[in-house]
Amino acid sequence: MKTIDTSVIISTYNSPMWLQKVLWSFDQQTFKNFEVVIADDGSGQDTKNLIETMTTEVSYPIQHIWHEDNGFQKTIILNKATVAAKGDYLVYTDGDCMARADFLQVHINRREVGYFLSGGYFKLPMNISELISEEDIKTQRCFDINWLQSHGLKSSFKNNKITAKGVKQKLLNALTPTTATWNGHNASGFKKDIIAANGYDERMQYGGEDRELGERLFNAGIKAKQVRYSAICLHLDHERGYVKPEMIEKNKAIRATTKNENVTKTPFGINTLNTI
């Protein structure tokens, strides 16, 4: 049996239609030696049924890591998925981010010991998010700027994320004012580095919980590479009804401590009583 090189960890919560599109997109990857680990923060039966079906239809293995719904506990389920991952290299993304066919190959080509990779996403409006079909993903036309604009996408500098190639792509990655941070929708690193940091801080809910992990990696001497204009994923639109101001404030305080005390390993991560 072939050893799995890379594990793609996909977070999800009760969005089976979007998750299906994401899983279809990973079936089109040019890099093949990977598994998908779904970090499911308490979705219902519809998501479980979808994953069971998709497991028989896609070319890569899927692990479904689930816990009961007890509010926003994404950090806890991500830690469980991280432990379950069989690959030495981990790519993190979300169940609403469809990966272009070269997405994983970019992460593999750019990975380097002592670094993590920082990518972004290209946000789609709701009408295009709903429109995209399995065939659109198989043919990759949904990643084509002309196809997107024919369905109402407006002109923007951000469209360079989809169109940039070669020298222009390298320049934009180098010159972007966006800091290279750990972004949960598009980031990758070596499993040993994530484990050394003790994974995500399980006290944290929505709002910078991924950035805080990256800040601990920086404190430990890990550097970041920018792949914003080369590792491309399309973000499917949705509401964010789970965001609460108190979550944001709590997370800001934890991040301040991480920065001020040069924390490299959270005591509230993988190795706590919260993680089974």
N, C-alpha and C positions, 0 to 999 in steps of 0.2 A: 504494500500500500504506500502511495506517494506521500511524503511529508508535506504538510501544508506550510507554505512560505509566509502567507499574509492572512490576517483575519480582519475583515471589515465589520466594524461594530456599528450597527444602525439602531438609533433610539426611536421608539414609537409609542404612541398612546391613542388608541381608538380612532385611527385614520386609515382603515384598510384600503380604501380606494387609492390614496396617495402612496401607501406602502407598496401596493401591487406595481404601480408605475416605477417606483424606485427599484424593486426587485427585477423587473423586466430590464431596466437599464444596466444592471450589473450582469445580466446574461449576455450583454453585447460587448463586454470588456475584451480588449485585445490581450491583456495579461490574464492568464487562466488559473494560476496556482494559488487560489484563495478560497476561503470559506466566508460565509456571512453569519454573524452572530447578532441576532435581534434582541436588543435590550428593551424589553416591553414593560413599561411602568404601569401595568395593571389593566391592559385592554380587555374587552369582553370577547364573547364567543366568535363574533364576526372576524376578528383579527386572527384568532386561533385557527378558524376554518380556512381562511385565506392562506396562512402560512403552511398548513398541511397540504393544501392543493398545490401551492407554488413549489414546495419541496419536490414534488414528482415531476414538475415541468421545467425547472431550470437545470443548468449544467453544473452548478456548484453546490456543495453541501451547505445546509442551513442548520444552525442551532437556535432554538427559541428559548431565551432566558426570560422568565416571567415571575412577577410577584403580584400579590393582591393589591388592588387599588386602595391606597391610603393617602390620597393627596399627591402633590407634586414631589416625587421621590426619585427623580431622574438620576441623581448622583449615586444613589444606592444601587439601582439596577445596572448602571454603567459599570460600577465596580464588580458586580457579579458577572457581567458579560466579559469584562477584562480578564478575570480569573479563568473563566471557561474557555477563552480564546486559545486555539491550538497553534497559531502562528507566532513567530518570533517578532514579526513586525505588525503593528496595529494601525489601521486607518479608521478614524471615527467620522461618522456622518449622521444625518438625521433621516427619518422616514418620510420627509417631504422634499428631499434633495435628489433629483435624478442625475446620475453620473454619465458624462459623455464617454464614448467608447475608449478613449485614451486616458481616462481619469486615473485608474490604478497604475497604468504604465508610467505616467508622470511621477506618481508617488514613489514607485519602485526605482525609477531612473535617478531621482534626485536624493534618495535617502542616503544618509551618511552617519556613521557612528559619531556621537557627540552633538547631534542636531535633531530637532523636530521640524516638520514642514507645516507651514501656515498657509491655508487657502481661504477663498471666500466663496460666495455664491452669486448667481445671477437671478434676480427676483423677477418672477413672471406675474402678470395680472391674473385675476381669478378666471376670466373668460378663456384665456389660453391654457391655464392649468387644467381646467375641466375638459377642454377640447382634445388634448393630447391622447392619442390611442396607442395600443400596443404596436401597431404597424408604424406609427410615427417614430416610435422609439427604435424599433428594429431597423428601419431605414436611416435613422439618425437625422431625419429632416427637421425634427423639433429642435435640434441644436444649430440649425442653419438660420442665419440672420434674415435672409430673404423670406424664408417660410414664416418666421416669427413676425416680420413686419407686414407680410401679406395678411396676417390675422390680427393686425392692430397694434403691434408693439411700436412704441414711439422711438424716435431717434434720440440717442443719448451717448455721452462719452463712455458710459458703462458698457455699451454694446461692444467696445473693444475687447471685453473679456471673452466674447464668443469669436470675434474675427481675428484677433492678434495671432500672428505666427512668426516663427523665426526670430530675426533680430528685434523686431518691434515687440514681440512677446517678452524677450529678455530685458529690453529697455524698460518696459512698463513694470515688470516685476521689480527691477532695480530702483526705479524712480518713484513708485507709488508712495504717497504720503502716509498711507495706512501702515501702521506698525505691524510687524510680524508677531502675532499672538496665537495662543492655542484657541482655535475656534472649533467648537464641537460639531459644526456642520461640515467641516473640511479641514482635518488636521491628522497628522500621522507621526508615529515615533516608535522606537524600539520598546517592546514589552518590558524588558528589564529596567528601562528608565522609568516607565509608568509605575511599575511595582516598587521600585526604590523610593518613589515619591509617595507611596501608599495610596495611589489612585486619586479619585475625586474626594473632596471633603464632604462627607455625608450630612453635615449640618446645613449645607447650602442648598437653596432652592433656585428658582429662576432669577437670572440676572448676574452674569459674570462668573458663574460656577465653573465654566470651562477655562476662562482666562486665568482664574486663580491657580489651577493646575499648572498652566504654562508658566506662571510667575514662580512657582516652586521649582520647576525644571530650570528656569533661568538662574535661580538662586543656587542650584546644584552645579552650575557651570555648563548646562546644555544650552546651545545656541539655536537660533531659528533661521530657517530659509523661507523666503517668500515664493509661493507658487500661485499667487492670486490670479494671474493671467494665463496660467497653463494647465492647472488641475481644475477643470470646469464642471460645475454642477448647476442645474437649474432648480431654483426654489419654487415649489408649488405653493400658491397662496392659501392662507387660512387665518382664522381668528385666533387671538391670544387671550382668551377669557381667564386663564389661570394666573395672569400677572397681577401681583398685589404690591403696593408701595413698601409694605413692611418686609417683604422678601428681599427687595432691592437694598433696603437700608441694612438689613442683617448681613447680607453678602458683602456690602461695601466695608463694613467693620471687620469682617474676617480677612478680606483682601488687604486692608490697611495693616493688620497684624502680620500677615505673610510678608509684606514689604518691609515694615519697620523692624521686624525681628529676624529677617533673612531666613524664614522657614523653608526647609527643603523637603520635609516629610510631615504630612498631617497625622496627628494622633486620632483623627476621626475618619479614617479611610478604610481601606480593604481589611486591615487587621483590627477590626473592632467587633463588639458583640452584635452590632447591627447587621453584619454581613454573614450570611450562612455559607 
